[in-house]
Each structure stands twice: as structure tokens, then as C-alpha cells.
């Protein structure tokens, strides 16, 4: 009995306009506006940085040059940047999945740390032939990261503990656990320890990710994994029924429930998935080799937090996250070269923070603009 | 019943020439004068060369259907929207109202249709929210209590907003507004969520604010009764233009209706549409009795249905449902109700007697402490998300933004929601199928949207409601629950919705119409049940409506 008849009385109104040419133009204009906004904000931020550097006695030109050298220009730099971007992107993907479902996971740093620890444990304590060892150690990272997030999910859906709080606090517990692990030889501590510092054992050669050499740059296969995850997440969210239900849940939980979406199943799964990706990112970070050849308590070094930021700045869009992950990675690798310019390390940190802030401004401006214009509907 | 021709006569006699307008504008200088206001959104002209004068000590009605430009005009006055052309004078001097703060400084305030209260906070906290001064709880509470006392609002400053009814929330909004002692107050569709008694109360407050204290009030509405009942003069808008302005004393319901929709309307078929703001008094009941008798005579199909209903199968059988709130209050108390295929059961009742909980229950949104729901002969697990929807229970929820649609998804996506199987293969959405289906439904249900990909948010309320209706009916439901389906809609949209509900029943769907508008129930239902304090307290068939008994039941008295 669907699609009955057009009501005669309402026929006086104009027929529905169902072309989307004007919609496309509007989208183009919007994209143009956003690109302009990003360019403008970065320019403002760069000039402020230049001002700061020169007033503190440094040379702005040298600083920017060092940033570019570190991230892109010097030999092997962009390979390093891409490899650094890998875990950031993987963390961001899980964060996006959770955010779409209306779940705010901010404990990636801890999930990542435990993931890296799991990888380290398997890689150094299990005796398996090459590729199998690597696969198993990365799987272990996924499992541990996922379980860590599952704790928050259980609290969220059985006792209504907000996941924002539980995931955040679990970061500190994760950190304590790995610190403990690094004091025990049967866990993470190196069995042969000459330096007396609490470090993990060096990974065996077969525990490292294989690399690709491109124009003198070394990139790990982790990049392929990260891009594959990005493609899967992007496709699932936009094109599949699961993705549709997930988005519905995030946008209006009650409507979603009515339509048969269980908040426990979908919300819980989304949170666990974001834990799995954060754990995997830890595994990839450790086996990628940039962070050293062994597990240490400081290995996560803000990769989790920055991955979260990447997801936020990409405004939950998978493709944009690739760009943002690269930008963040470039800031990381680039600032490694800043020390050589004689600029104070803290000034370098400010420069980095200013650039991050400048990326936050355009989305905020866009939201403000939309708000000002209203929804554009006469009421 | 007033005839349409009388209405035309009234409007023709109405003072459309400026001199007459000046005359009955008395000698008082206008406190607000909007001149030649125009606002465009792309191709759409929301306000087209609109003039409006508001006078102190008077309630000025702004009447028009949804989309007529009333809200846009008021948003211009309050500084939320900037006009493309035109001037605004306040108390005789030209002003530019660039934002609501400027408006507030000029003494202009608005009570919005959708309340902006922080639910988790108490009343006084909501009232002082945004005040730059230091918070003083005792002082703030005293002020709220004083205002509440002065205007007879009966608001407890320490109550938590979560627990307040719609009417009480509105009174909090009114206090928020009056606290700043505005000289000019705009009320945007103030009664859209109020019970008749609450509306009555609101208007007595308005009288006090206006007449006793010489303030200026603009009342934006699409309800004729409300305009006739509460205003001194009225400006009628249609498609962004002022079509007429007249003194309310010279207006008639049918005349206003015709001006508003631009064609003669039959008040008979739209009794529900126009909304009643009268309380259920003996007077109203007796006139409604006449109406109901008339309708019963005229509506042959309805009479036919009444006789055939008992032989039809029961499609919805709600048995002994009890829902207990956290505070121990029984939201639904051993409630049972049945709906047969092909009949419209009207559930009448004063707002807040469990209607919302019943609607939520049938949408799998609340936990029932006991009881069962049987749909088309088989019991449904009411606690499994989506189970009722899958079993064939369609719902037009009371609050479509809450559980009827997803504002940030597109129209096409909102037209599927639960029904993904129709547009997906092995879990992958077919965008083409999604779009084709959307275009079909948009045509069949006359949904006005830029494109199937337009966001649900960009649609007007009436069109959003059509999207919900289209989706629910296209799933071929066995039962359709329509909770306050016409609330907040304009006359045309109400007519359409009523038509669709009747059509659904004719097609064999069991319709449960939950409504606080008694006239709507009387116009549409084959059988009327009355809910009070979470229980069905009485039931009568269309042919045996006893309005006196109905009135007593609504009021919670045994009858």
C-alpha cells in the first residue's frame, strides 16, 4: 500500500525539484572556501611563528628550512615521514569509527602502548619463523588493544560509566602495567641487560616490518596496511549497511534503536575496534623501527594522542585523515631538525603547536559560518 | 460552523487601506515598525516587502502556514537574521539589529517555539544562565519566585527541568524572557506543545503582561482559534507576503483560514487542524457534540467501518503493560489496548498521562516492567531494539527529531533507516537504488526538498513529517501508531496527514492515533479510548460518543 496517490490538495505546491546540479556547485564553492581558509590560517600561523622565532633571537628562515629539511627535503626524509604517519593514520581510523557511532574513545595512547608491549612480548619470547612471528606479534597487539578498550565498553554498557572518562584513565593504568612489565624478565625486561636501564629486549630481525626502498627513502609495509585499513573504513562507513547503522547510532541513538540498531552491539563494537586499531598502531610503530629496536616505556610518545587529533582535524573523514596524518608526521620529523638551528627546544614546540592550532581553526570557522547563515530554510 | 462565504465577507470588510489601519491602531505610536522588509535565501523569498507595526498594550497576531515567512520576520526583529532590504524603527527611531544582544538592549525578547533549557539544571540555574554577574542562589530563587508569583506562573525555582512538563518548561522560558523586563516580546508558536488548559493559562499571563504593564506582544501562530482568542489585531502572511491585516474582532475563523491558505477551506474537514485552545467546558463539549453528530451523519465510510470493525482481526494487542519510572512513578499502569485491522483507534487524554511512554514502548525505546505486546497474532520481544518495527509496527512519533528521523542524514537515507534490505545487496548499499526509491517516495508523498541528498535538517517541519510518514507507510505496516501527528503542522499539512491516516485504515492498517487534541480524535477515530494516569479509563465507539462522559474521563473522573 505504499506510494498511493499524490494528494490533490497539495498539488497546488510546486513539484519537488530533484536535480542536484546546484548542490554540486555549492559543494565546490564550499571546498574552495575550506582550502582558502586552511591556506590563510597556516599563513597567519607561520607569520606568528616567524615573529616569535625572530623576537627570541633566532632566524625564522632557518627554522622553516629546518622543518622542511627534516620532514621532506633531506635524503630519506619523506620516507621517514610516511612511516611516522602510518601509526597516526591507523589510530585515526579507529577513532573515526568510534566517533561515527557516537563513542568518544580518548584512550588511544594507552591502547597503543599495550599493543606495542604485546608485540614486543610475542616478538621476543615466541620462537616462530619470520613472517609468522611478525603476523602473530601484530595480531597480539590488536587483541590486547581491543581488550583494553573492551574494559571501557563493559563499564559503559553495564554500569553507564562514560567512556570518555574510563578510556582516559585506562591510559594511566596501561602505563603502569608496562612499567611493571619492564621490571620483570619473564615479561618485557631484556633478559640480558647491560645498560641497567629498564628496557625491552631488541626485536629479532624477523620481528621487524619489511621495508620498501623508493628513491633513497625507506618505507615500511605498515603504510600498505594503514592505507588498506583506511580504504576499508572509508568504504564501510559510507557504503555498507553496517556503516549506515553505525552513523545512525551516532547521530540519533533513539531513532537508531527503533530501527533495530543495538547500542550495546554497535557502540561496543565501535569502541573495541578503535582499541584494536590503536593496539595495531602500537605494533606497527614498534616494528617499523623508527622508534628504536626495542620496547621502552616511552615508546608511545604521544602517537596515540596525535592520532586522536588527526581524526578530529580530519573531521571524521577517512580520506582527509591521510593528509592530516602526513602533516602531523611531517611536524614530528621536521621538528627533529629544529635543534640544529640553535632555537630553543621549547620554542620549537610552540611552533609545532601553533601549526596544529592553525589546522583547528578552519573547521571551527566553517561551523560558525554555517551557524550564521542559519539552515537557509524560511519558516 | 461558519461558512466560507462569511469569511470572505469579513476579510473584504477588513481594513486593507492604510487609513483604516491607522484608525484602529489607535493613537498610540507603534513601538515597532518594520518597513519593506525583504529576505531572500537563494531563489526563495522568505519575506517579500513586508510591513508590520506593533503597538504597546496590544497583542498582535502574525498568522500564516508553515513556511509563510512569519518566523523569518520575527528572527529579523530579534537580530538572528539580517534582512536584505527594509528598515526597522523601535520606539520611533531607526535601528539596526545586528544580533540578539542588540535586540535585548532595545528591549526586544523572544520566547522560542523550541525551548533552549539545560535539562540537567534546575529552573533558577536556567534562568540566570548567561548572566555576567556573580551567582547568588538565594537571590536568583527569590527573583524567579517573585516573577512566578507576579504572573501566576507557578514555577518552582528549585525544580529540575528534566521533570517539568512542556507547559512548565515554557513558563520557565517566559520567566527567562520577562526577567530582563523587555518592552517587546515575541511568542513563536507558543501553544504547539501545550495542553488546552496550559494554553488558556498562557493567554491569561499574556493579558497581564500586555494590558496591565503596557508591553508589546507579537504572537506568531498558525492556529486560528489561538489568534481569534488571544490577539487584538492580526497580520496574515502567505508565501512571504502580507496578504491582509485586520482587527481580530472583525475576523472569523473561516475568513482567516481562507486568507492564510489562499483558498476556501472546509473547516469541517479541518476541525483538528485549527486546533482548539478552549478547555473542555460544557459549552465546547455541547458544540463538539453537534459536530460529532454531524460528522457521523456525513461520514458514511466511517459508519460503515464502525460496524465492520469487530469482525476484523486484532493487529495490535497491548496487554497489561506496566512501566515504572526510576522514582517509582507508574508511567503506564497495567495498560491494555487493542487495535483491529482497518480501524482508527483514537487515544484521547490530557498531555502527560503516559501517551509518550506508550509511544516509546511501541518503538522499543522503554523498558516495560511487565506485560506483553502481540502484533498480528504473535508476541514480540519488546526489549529487543527494532523488534516492533520488524514485526510491522510503524510509528509517527510525537517528537520526530527525537526518534523519528536523523537530521544530519539525507532525505533519501531517512526514507530507509530500518528498511535497508530494500536498497542493499550483501550488506553493500546501492546508492542508485536509494536515490530511485527516494525520488519515488518524494513524488508519492509530495515531499518538498532540493534533492534526495538534501539534509533532513534543511526541510520544513511539514516536509520532515512527510518523510517520516512516507517511510513508515512504505514498509507496509500492520499497525501504524500516529502520536500527535499533526502537532506543529499547518492547515494544509494537517489535512494531508488526516487524509493519509484514513487511507491507511481503508487499506487495512490498524491505526492508533494518540492525540491530546480532542477534536482531532473525534474527527478521525472510529473508536475512542481515554488514557489517564497511565491507564485506559474508558472506551466508546464513534457512534456512541458521550461527550460529557468523555470530558469526565479526560479529567480523570470515573464515569
Interface residues (C-beta under 8 A of the other chain):
Chain A: X1 X2 X3 X4 X5 X6 X7 X9 X10 X11 X12 X13 X14 X15 X16 X17 X18 X19 X20 X22 X23 X239 X240 X241 X242 X244 X245 X247 X248 X251 X252 X254 X255 X256 X257 X258 X259 X260 X261 X262 X263 X374 X375 X376 X377 X378 X379
Chain B: X39 X41 X42 X44 X46 X47 X66 X67 X69 X70 X71 X72 X75 X80 X81 X240 X263 X363 X364 X365 X384 X385 X386 X387 X389 X390 X395 X397 X402 X403 X404 X405 X406 X407 X408 X409 X413 X417 X418 X420 X424 X427 X428 X429 X431 X439 X440 X441 X442 X443 X444 X446 X447 X448 X449 X450 X451 X452 X453 X454 X457 X458 X459 X460 X461 X473 X474 X475 X476 X492 X495 X496 X499 X500 X503 X504 X507 X508 X509
